[in-house]
Amino acid sequence: MSKNIFKNIPKPSENEFFEELISKNGIKIERIISHGHKSSQFEWYNQTNDEWVILLQGEAVISFEDEASVKLFAGDFINIPAHKKHRVSWTKPDEDTIWLAVHY
């Protein structure tokens, strides 16, 4: 059964929306929907796996603990190595930001 990554977008809420699309053999693919969301100022993601993420729609800024921030536009992707501390410091507040993340 096919699905569409741009369909069934939840209405904006207080929290980002995370949807696991598939998980198998140590690989997880998820859709993330942000709508003006950002990580807490003192919260850093410190993941045990690498993460490849592409921004399908919207705009976002990812900040790193020890590097400059990266602004992403639709179509931009980035690979974040395991244990590289990062956070989402901004997403466009007036439209859905749709991410596709591959954890491996």
Secondary structure, DSSP 8 states (H G I E B T S, - for coil): ----TTSS-----SS-EEEEEEEETTEEEEEEEESS----TT--B--SS-EEEEEEESEEEEEESSS--EEEETT-EEEE-TT--EEEEEE-TTS-EEEEEEE-
